[in-house]
Amino acid sequence: MVVPQSWAVWCVSAVVISLVSIAVRWCFHRSRYFQLGERVPGPAGVPLLGNTLQLVARREDILRYFKELRDRYGAVVRLWIGPILCVCVTDPKDIAVILSSSKTLNKPMFYKTLKVLFGDSLLTAESEDWKRYRNILDPAFRNHIIDSYVSTFHEKSQRLADLLEEHSAGEPINAADHIMPCALEMLSETSLSVPMDIQGKNHIHSAVENFPKVAEMASFVFFTPWLWFRWTFKCHRIYYNMIALVTPIRNFVTRIVNEKLDSYLHLKNKDTHNQKDINKPKKLGFLDQIVSTLVENPELLNEEELKDQTMFVIGAGTDTTAYTVATTLMLLGLHQDVQRKVLQEQEIIFGEDMSRSVTANDLKEMVYLEQVINETMRLYPVVPLVARRADEDVRVNSYTFPAGTIFVFPIYLVHRESDYFPNPDAFDPDRFSSENSASRPASSFIPFTYGRKTCIGKRYAYIAMKTMLSVLLRRYEVLECGSREYMECFGYNFFLKFQTGHKVKLGPRMK
């Protein structure tokens, strides 16, 4: 049957009119969103795509792109990613308002990429689930529990120092390659309460190799807006590559979680005496805590969520620690005066026995070493930018940011705001003395973010980093290697990574 031409025209016209009607209605409802967004200064875009092509073109050096925008438009800059309002914020006072708000607890849609690795964990969960997970995990990160890890941290740091002996003749090494396995073993034997047998070390090797690769792929997706949607992401080969890299780590996590559950249930089914003992586990690691929650309160947590939290703790507790320690060694090699002051503090603490084990009390006395670590994280934050989503309108100064706005906080730039850090490119640990820190807002230094979602493992990280650095610096002298100009050659792949690695030279510490 042939459809009359007039009917075909009528059908096409009806479809066009319907689509135009839908578009007009959508634009009417979105007009306030666009009007509020256009009040914020920012670069011109192109129809429909906005600034998307600019963002994609600069994703390899995204931090420098944001710096150019800040220098040109100020501390609050607007970008249009298609119809999505994206606002880059670098003023610490504005950051304090936004990150303290209950309206900005959730992450933008592109963070869902990380669910391939971390599932529904603290990093990726929506606010209600995040609160539930945080309440479950908080007891596992209390001060007395973290302090109980110090002896293990020292043991693993000493093992690292022994392994570096063959590299102590002054030849350059990539410090992160050696420190990463140490950081993973620390976490495994403390937070996970899992000894590193041969099988465990093989999976540790997989994690060392695969986590950075997955992070690099995730950063590619972050700045490729057409991959923000689940169906486009899952149709792209990068999704399958990420799955292949994550699978061996996930299998390792599944094995240790199943072993923990079996062990817990075995003890739970014993007599009354053992039933009492189960409430007082000898090892108080994070995994013990959430396994007991799963068994005793299954309505709060299921087994898949338990595995997701474990994956997150492994990822968040290793790369950040290892890269910061490696970067600190690089800077100490370039600033011998600072290294001497660190060593003087160590000599005061350890006296004549410079090879003895570190204790929790020793770490509290390492005030200057902590200043050095802070200055390292100020200049080179391992996670150099984070983002949040506004679920309701947010008012900041003269701007109203509508619901749906994506806020991007380039931590690398926030930490180099000259109003709070004069001569911001200089390496000066005295910035973090108690006297100098008192006059700055807390939101000017946010390596562990800020507000309600401050990193749960912050204290763990400081204790682990100070222990490693104390052991290494008492045994080895860090020699000059490279330059600060070399250190400014970096890229973004979720983490801030130096283009040719974390090059360090070590020599034996003279007695």
Buried (B, 14 or more C-beta within 10 A) or exposed (E): EEEEEEEEEEEEEEEEEEEEEEEEEEEEEBEEBEEBBEEBEBBEBEEEBBBBEBBBEBBBBBBBBBBBBBEEBEBBBBBBBBBBBBBBBBBBBBBBBBBEBEBBBBBBBBBBBBBBBBBBBBBBBEBEBBEBBBEBBEEBBEEEBBBBBBBBBBBBBBBBBEEBEEBBEEEBBBBBEBBBBBBBBBBBBBBBBBEBEEEBBEBBEBBBEBBBBBBBBBBBBBBBBEBBEEEBBEEBEBBEBBBEBBEBBBEBBBBBBEEBBEEBEEEBEEEEEEEEEBEEBEBBBBBBBBBBBBBEEEEBBEBEBBBBBBBBBBBBBBBBBBBBBBBBBBBBBBBEEBBEBBBEBBEEBBEEEBEEBBBBEBBEBBEBBBBBBBBBBBBBBBBBBBBBBBBEBBEBEEBBBBEBBBBBBBBBBBBBBEEBBEEBEEBBBEBBEEEEBEEBEEBBBBBBBBBBBEBBBBBBBBBBBBBBBBBBBBBBBBBEBBEBEBBEEBBBBBBBBBEEBBBBBBEEBEE
